[in-house]
Amino acid sequence: MKLYQKIANTLCAIENCLKNENTIALDNHYEVIERIEKELLPSGSGFDSGTTINLIESERNRIVLNTSYYHMDESGGYTDWTDHTVTIWPDLVFDFDFAISGEDRAGFFEYMEEMFQQILMQEYEGNV
């Protein structure tokens, strides 16, 4: 199972637990989401605030990730932050498609696209 599939499956499980008022399983699913955020989604190397799964905007057919990036100038000094939303939805041919919102500085979105594509397509090992 790919990471994006694990996230979608967990979001679906959360939705089902909320409908059925299953608080014990619900806590376990929230724990999985928190561990994915901490251990598998971009954090550090400019994504110093980490990346979170927006549980309000996400659902089984749409994953919404929130992140910020700390940009550097040509000399390697930090300049300022930009906030970004990464929205992922299923694609019947290519697994998923996604869009990135926020300011695209000097082709930064190309870097983000490559990073998120690689991370979300990695095999989920089940250790989180």
C-alpha positions as CSV (number, residue, x, y, z in Angstrom):
1,M,0.0,0.0,0.0
2,K,1.3,3.4,-0.9
3,L,1.4,6.2,1.7
4,Y,-1.3,8.2,0.1
5,Q,-3.5,5.1,0.2
6,K,-2.8,4.6,3.9
7,I,-3.8,8.2,4.6
8,A,-7.0,7.9,2.5
9,N,-7.9,4.6,4.2
10,T,-7.3,6.1,7.6
11,L,-9.4,9.2,6.8
12,C,-12.2,6.8,5.7
13,A,-11.9,4.9,8.9
14,I,-12.1,8.1,10.9
15,E,-15.2,9.0,9.1
16,N,-16.8,5.6,9.8
17,C,-15.8,5.8,13.5
18,L,-17.4,9.2,13.8
19,K,-20.6,8.0,12.2
20,N,-20.7,4.9,14.5
21,E,-19.5,6.7,17.6
22,N,-16.6,4.2,18.0
23,T,-14.3,6.3,20.1
24,I,-11.8,3.6,20.9
25,A,-11.0,2.9,17.3
26,L,-11.2,6.6,16.5
27,D,-8.3,7.4,18.9
28,N,-6.2,4.7,17.2
29,H,-6.8,6.2,13.7
30,Y,-6.0,9.7,14.9
31,E,-2.7,8.3,16.4
32,V,-1.9,6.8,12.9
33,I,-2.4,10.2,11.3
34,E,-0.2,12.0,13.9
35,R,2.6,9.5,13.4
36,I,2.4,9.8,9.6
37,E,2.6,13.6,10.0
38,K,5.6,13.4,12.4
39,E,7.6,10.6,10.8
40,L,6.7,10.4,7.0
41,L,5.5,13.8,5.7
42,P,8.0,16.6,4.9
43,S,9.6,18.1,8.0
44,G,12.9,20.0,8.2
45,S,15.1,21.2,5.4
46,G,12.9,24.3,4.9
47,F,9.7,22.6,6.0
48,D,10.6,23.5,9.5
49,S,7.0,23.6,10.8
50,G,6.3,20.2,9.4
51,T,3.4,19.1,7.3
52,T,-0.1,18.3,8.6
53,I,-3.1,16.5,7.3
54,N,-6.1,18.9,7.3
55,L,-8.7,16.6,8.8
56,I,-11.5,19.1,8.2
57,E,-10.9,19.6,4.5
58,S,-9.8,16.0,3.8
59,E,-12.0,13.0,3.0
60,R,-11.7,9.6,1.4
61,N,-11.3,11.1,-2.1
62,R,-9.3,14.2,-1.3
63,I,-6.3,14.6,1.0
64,V,-5.4,18.2,2.0
65,L,-2.0,18.8,3.5
66,N,-0.9,22.1,5.0
67,T,2.8,23.1,5.2
68,S,5.0,26.1,5.2
69,Y,8.5,26.6,3.7
70,Y,11.3,28.8,5.0
71,H,13.0,30.2,2.0
72,M,16.7,31.1,1.7
73,D,18.5,33.7,-0.4
74,E,21.5,33.1,-2.7
75,S,23.8,33.5,0.3
76,G,22.1,30.8,2.3
77,G,20.4,33.1,4.7
78,Y,16.8,32.6,5.6
79,T,14.4,35.2,4.2
80,D,10.8,34.5,4.9
81,W,8.0,31.9,5.1
82,T,5.4,30.9,2.5
83,D,2.3,28.8,3.4
84,H,1.1,26.1,1.1
85,T,-1.8,23.7,0.7
86,V,-1.2,20.5,-1.2
87,T,-4.5,19.0,-2.4
88,I,-4.4,15.4,-3.6
89,W,-7.2,13.5,-5.5
90,P,-7.4,10.1,-7.2
91,D,-6.4,9.7,-10.9
92,L,-7.5,6.5,-12.6
93,V,-4.4,6.4,-14.8
94,F,-1.6,7.8,-12.6
95,D,-2.6,6.9,-9.0
96,F,-3.2,10.5,-7.9
97,D,-2.9,14.1,-9.0
98,F,-2.4,17.2,-6.9
99,A,-2.3,20.9,-6.8
100,I,-0.2,23.2,-4.7
101,S,-1.4,26.6,-3.6
102,G,0.6,29.5,-2.3
103,E,3.4,31.6,-3.8
104,D,5.7,29.8,-6.3
105,R,9.1,31.5,-5.8
106,A,11.7,30.9,-8.5
107,G,10.2,27.5,-9.5
108,F,9.8,26.3,-6.0
109,F,6.7,24.3,-6.9
110,E,8.7,22.0,-9.1
111,Y,10.8,21.0,-6.1
112,M,7.6,20.6,-4.0
113,E,5.9,18.5,-6.6
114,E,8.9,16.1,-6.9
115,M,9.2,15.8,-3.1
116,F,5.5,15.2,-2.4
117,Q,5.2,12.8,-5.4
118,Q,8.1,10.7,-4.0
119,I,6.9,10.7,-0.4
120,L,3.3,9.9,-1.2
121,M,4.2,7.1,-3.6
122,Q,6.5,5.4,-1.1
123,E,5.3,2.0,0.2
124,Y,3.7,2.2,3.6
125,E,5.5,-0.2,5.7
126,G,3.0,-0.4,8.5
127,N,5.5,0.7,11.2
128,V,3.6,4.0,11.7
